[in-house]
Amino acid sequence: MRTRSFFALMLALALGLACGSGAFAADYLLLKGDLHCHTNFSPDCDVPPEKVISDSIIAGYDFISFTDHNSKYQLRKDYSTPELVVLPGFELTLRGGHYNVFGIRDFIVKGSLIREELGEYMAYLRGLGAFIQLNHPNDAKYGSKYGYDFDFELLEVLNGRPTEDDYRTIADYQTLLCSGRKIVAIANSDAHRNHSVRYDYNWVLSTAKTSEAITEAIKAGRSFLTASVDGPIISMSCGDAAMGATVARAAGQAVDIAIKGLPEGANVKVYTSAGLLSDARTSGGAFRVSVPTLDYKFVRCEVWLNGVIAALSNPIYID
């Protein structure tokens, strides 16, 4: 099965390298966001929320979340403006790891939890409507001492300028997907100071520029990640389903990947539940490929340039 898939993929590559860029569904807005940044409500940041907002607009974001350390002050009001949606967020900062909590404004804060208490506390937060992000799990100083053996919906695979610990997390993400977990990959700046110059953007396919619609798109994994504001732009579909979706397996089915804005010499890597399927060096511009689903459980892609990650898609899952 894998051999047939490989030759089908090579044929699609040969036919598609110079083809068009792929269009998003007409009923989606493509919005850029950062789900991990700080204001002066955090003890290690002296930038007020209003300045973070104005600088975030300069940086090119459509939405952000204030995720201040063990603080609820940023949750007392909605800081959204017509230009920038501010999602409710909170960074649970523990000795065992850092976790962003989204979607709720009123809850009991616990700044000290041992491993055995963490799952219970997260279940309490979810009961209030929250969803959880595991932050920078392989960071040497602030990584996860509890590994990945607990429930979380989002995984921060990029945190600021890409480094080796991010690449370890990306490799871990592939392993987690292969184990059967469905986790949304997220890229964030974790900005504490200069909020107008940022790395990492979450590009979400949202039905509207509202907190509710953006939250729904994030939770659905209807997004891809880039390390800079200028792309590249990834489109993935399987029939009518966009990235993040789970589709029923069918004969003749394929996941279509279209990328535009590729720099010259970029490599497009296609991953499935069987591992790395292809690594194609491009001449820049546009790229298209159709990947037969066959017996794969998911399909996703990454873009690299000179050994540095440039973009990463969330998967399309196949049941």
N, C-alpha and C positions, 0 to 999 in steps of 0.2 A: 504493500500500500504506500509506503513512504517513497519507494523508487518511482512509482507512477506519479506521485505528487511532485517529486523533484523535477521530473522531465516536463510536467505540465507547467510548473512554475517557471522553468527556464524558457519555455516557449512564450509564456506571457511576458516575461522580461524582455525577450528579443523583440516582441511586437509592441511593447508599451513604453520603453524607456523615453522616447521622445514625444509621447502623446500628451494630451491635454491635462489640466490640473485637477479636474473633478470639482463638481459644484455641491454645496451644501443644500439640504432641503430648504425650500422657500419659507417654511414656517419656523425656522430657527434663526436666532441672532447669534453671532459669534462674538463673545464677550471675554475680556482678559481680566484675570484676577489674581490676588495674592492672599492666601489664607493663613499667613503667619507673619505678623509685624507688630511692633510695640509702640506705645505712647508713654508719656510721663506718669501713667498709672502703674508702670513697671519700675521697680527700684533701680534698674540698670539703664534707663532711658530718660532723657530730659526733654523730649520733643512733645509738645502738646498735641491733642487730637486734631485741632484745626490745621496745624502745620503738616501733620501726617497726611491729611486729606488733600491739601493743596499740592503737596509734593507727589502724592500718588497719582494725581491727575497728570502732572508733568511727566511722570514715569510711564504713562500710557495705560493705566488700569481703568477698568470699568467698575470693578468691585474689589473690596478688600475686607479683611476682618481684623479688628483689634484683638490680639490674643495676649493680654497682659498677664504676667506671672501671678497666679493665685489671687487675682484682683477681680472684683465685680464692679468697680467704679465705672469701667467703660461700658457696662451693660445697663446703666441707669437710664439711658435715653438712646434713641435711634439717631446716630450721627449722619445718616445718609443725606446726600445733596442731589440735585438734579443730574449732576455730572458723575457722581460716584455713589454706588450702593455700599453701605457698610453692614456686613452681616454680623450678628451677635457671636462673639467668640471669647474664649478664656483659655489660658494655658495652665493646666494642672502641672505644677513643677515639683517633682518628687526626687528624692535621692536615687530612686530606682529607674527614673526616666521622665520624659516630658511628653504630655499628651494634650492636644487641643480639643476642646469641647465646643461644639457648635449647636446652634438651634434653640437654645434656652437662655433665659435671663435671670431666673430666680431659682436658686438651689443652695444647698448647704455646702460650704467650701471645707474640704479636708486637705490640709497641707502636709500631712504626715500619714502615709499608708504603707504597710508592709505588703509583700506579694500576695499573701492570702486574703487581704482586704481589698485589693485593687479590683478584682472581678466583681465583688459585691457592690462596691461604690459605683463602678461603671454601669452595672445593671440598674442601680438607683437613678443615675443620670439618664439612661435610655428610657426608663419609665416616665420621665418628665418630657421626653421628646428629643433628647440629645442624640448626636452621632459623634464618633470619636476618631481622632487622627493620632497615629503614632508618629512623633517627631524625631528626625535625625537619629535613627536607632543605632547607627554605627559610629557616631561621634565619640572621639576618644574620651572626652570629659563629660558630656551630657547625654550619652547614648542610653539605650534600653538595657538595663541589667536583667530584665525579665524576658529578654528575647521576644519572640512573636507568639508565645503560647498563651494568648488570651484574645478576646474578641475586640476588634477595631474595624471600622469601615474604610478609613483612609490611611494610606501609608505615604509619608513624606520621603520620596525617593531622591529629591534634589532640595538642598538647603543652601541658598546663596550660590556663590561661584562654585561650579562642580569640582569636587575633590575626590580622593581615593575612597573616603568613607561613603560618599554618595554612590560610587560605582559598586561598592560591596552591597549597598542596599538595593541597587537595581538588579544585581545578580540574585540576591535574596528574594526579590519580588518575583522573578521568574520561577524560582523554586517553590514559593508559596502558591503561585498559580498552578503549577504542575501538580501540587498536592491536592488540588481541588478547591482551594479557597478563592472567593471572588472579592478582591480588594481593589479599591480605586487608588491609582497612583496620582500623587499630588506633588507639585513643585512650588516652593515658596522662598521668599527673600530672607525671612527672619530679621528684617531690618530693625535696628535699634537707633541708628543715627542719621545717615544720609538717605532719606526716603525718596529723593528725586532720582537717584541713580540706583537701579535695582537689577538683580539677576533673578530669573525664573518667573514664568508666567503660566497660569492655567487658562487655557482657551476652552470655554464651555459653550456647548450648543444649547441655548436657552430659548424658551418660548417668549420671554419678555424680560425687560431690564427691571426686574423687581426682586426683592429678597426671596420671596416664595419660589419664583420660577428658577432663579439661579441655584437656590438650595436643592431643588428637585433635580436639576441637571447634574450638580456635583454628586449627589448621592447615587444617581444612576450611572455615574462613570462616563457620561456623555461629554468627554473632554480629552484633550491632548496637552502635552507640556512642551514648553520651549525654554531654552536657557537665556534667550534675549527677546526683546520686544518685536523684532522684525522677522520672527518665524524660524523655520519654515512652517507652512500650513499643511496639516494632515487631514485628509478626509478618508474615512473607512465606512464601508457599508456591506451588508449582506441582505440582498433584496431591499426591503424598506427599513431595515434595522440599522441604526447607527452604532458607533463604538459604545461599549458599555452594555449593550443589549445581549440577551441570551436568545438564540434562535433554535428551532427544532431542526435536527439533521434531516437533509433531504438529498435525493439523488441529483447529481449535476450541480450541486450548490458550490458557491465560491464566495470568499471575502474579497471585495475590491478595495484596493488601497490606491489613493491618488495624493501626491504631494506636489506642492508648488513652492517657489521661492527657495529652491535648493542652491546653496553656493557650489561653485565648481569644485569637483573632487570630493564631494560628500559621499559617504557610504550609507545606503539604506539596508538595514538589517531586518529581516522578517523572522519572527519567532512564533513557534507553535508549542503545544504541549509535548512535542517530540524534541524540542530544543531549537537551535538556530537552523532555519531552513535555507536561508540565502543571505549573502552579504555582497551587495552590488555596488560597485563604484560608479558614480554618475558624472556626467559632464556639466551638471548644474541645471537650473531651470525647473523642468517638470519631470515627474516620474509616475508611472502607473504600473500596477501589477495585479493579477487576479490569482488568488490562492485557493485551489480546491480544498474544501473542508475535510473530505474523506473521513478519517477516524480521529482527527484532531479535536481537542476539547476547547481550544481557543486559538485565536490568531491575533498578533499585535506587531508593531514595528517600532524601530528606533532609527534616528538619523545621527551620524557621527561625522565630525570633520577634524582631520588631523589628530585623531585619538581623543577628541573631546566630544562629550554628548551635546547635541544641538536640539534634539526633540525626541519625544517618546509618546506613543499613543496608549490609551487604555485599550483592553482587548475587546473583541467580539467573541462571545462564548457560544459553543455549539453543544447542545444536549443530544 
